Amino acid sequence: MKKIVLLLTISFCNLLFAQKEELYNEVYFPVKYILKNSKDTINTKVLNIGYYTNEEFSPATYIKQMTVLDPSGKKLKVAENSIQYMEITDLKNIKRTFVDAKPIISKDLGLLQEMYNGKKTIWYRKSNYSGSIYTYKTDDTDYLIFRKDKSTTQIHFKMPGTVALLKEKFNYDFTISAQLDMMAEETDLLKILKLYDKK
C-alpha cells in the first residue's frame, strides 16, 4: 500500500511540474509591423502572453508593450503606442491586423484590432487589461464605423443600452433588429454586419 501511495505521489509531482513548465514555456508568433517614425516593415517574431496557455493568442501580447526578437535572436521591447500597423499570425494560422487608433477614432489609444472590414461598416476593438500580467483581466471596447455617414459608435458587449443603440444605428431594420435581440457573442455581431452588407 505504501508503494502505491509513493508512486501516486511521484506521478502527481511530475504532472504538477510538467504543467508549470508548460505555463512558462515561451511561444513566439510571426509578426509584421511598421513603426510610426518609419516606412520600413519589420518581419520578426513576438512573444505571446496567453491567459490560459501561450499557444492561444492574447491581447496581452502587445498591450502597452511587446517583446520581439531582433535578427540575432535578442529580445527587444517595442511600445504599443510607437506602432502604426501590425499583423500577428498565431499557431492556427489566424492573422490579426492592428492599426494606430488616432487616425481612426481621433484618440491616441494605441492599437485597434480590425475585427471586420465590410462594404458598409468597419469594426475595430481596443483591448486593455488590468491586474498583473499573469492574472490579468481583459476589457474590450468596440468601435463600429458606418461608411455612409462616417459616424463612429462605441459599444461594450453585454452593457445595458447596447442593443437599443445598435438598432438605432441600423435604422430599426426589422431583420437586423431581430438578430440584435438574440445577440450574445461577438460572432453574432459579425453575422449581423455581414447581413447588413447584403442589404
Buried (B, 14 or more C-beta within 10 A) or exposed (E): EEEEEEEEEEEEEEEEEEEEEEEEEEBBBBBBBBBEEEEEEBEBBBBBBBBEEBEBBBBBBBBEBBBBBEEEEEEEEBEBBBBBBBBBBBBEEEEBBBBBBBEBBEEEBBBBBBBBEBEBBBBBBBBBBEEEEEEBEBEBBBBBBBEEEEEBBEBEBEEEEBBEBBBEBBEEBEEBBEBBEEBEEBEBBBEBBEBBEEE
